[in-house]
Amino acid sequence: MDGQHIASSNSDGTLTVFNRSTLESFSIALETNGSIQMKLDCLNGRIISCNDLGFIHLVNSNNTKEVSSFKAHQSECWTVKFIGSNEETFLSGADDGSFKGWDSRIGYVNSLFANTFHEYGVCCINCNPFNTNQFITGSYDNSFAIWDIRNLHLPSTATLPLCHEKVGGGAWRAEWHPTNQNIILLSCMYAGNSIFNTESGDSVQFDSPNNSISYGGIFLNPTQIATCSFYNKKVSLWNIEI
């Protein structure tokens, strides 16, 4: 969340903020309390969280109060992400295969855009740290896509992704390499994990097949990766060569 705090989204419908130094914490009750919080993102003291009822919650962590709540999707909302460094704009993805853009300054009656390119649920969204106009979506349709947000405001004929690739499993999480914008780490559920080079189109799959489901991965530094899997509750560390 920031240098001092960590936030978690919880299955009891609450958010919890932890102090890194003292380990003290406080919980934030949300309007749809009792639902399962699926994912959150934090920026400048503001938290956005989504739940299995399709709602998105905005919270100001400084005063532990919910700022607003609205119905973003008609099915489970799997993921939310602030767009770059702007705490007023964010993206959401849901089980209905759609992802949407939002701007809190104009309200939530209508989204900035809505896209249904993916065949199945959109389970992850991540913004390109090297290019504020680009973001990636991962889906249960065994693929990921990279988008230019400027194209999504144009007519539907212009809303094709910059890149679309099959990865052999549901793309549950996607992370950019910390120093190379062409390298993406994908957690692909039963297909394990994959490192994809968007420039060459090459990919390397590892920890596959994974019957425990690959659910997450991060770059610890340019040459090391940490991944986790679901059923066996396992965290693995990997050395990589790019």
Secondary structure by P-SEA (a helix, b strand, c coil): ccccbbbbbccccbbbbbccccccbbbbbccccccccccccccccbbbbbcccbbbbbbccccccccccccccccccccccccccccccccccccccccccccccccccccccccccccccccccccccccccbbbbbccccbbbbbcccccccccccccccbbbbccccccccccccccccbbbbbcccccbbbbcccccbbbbccccccccccccccccccbbbbbbcccbbbbbbbbcc
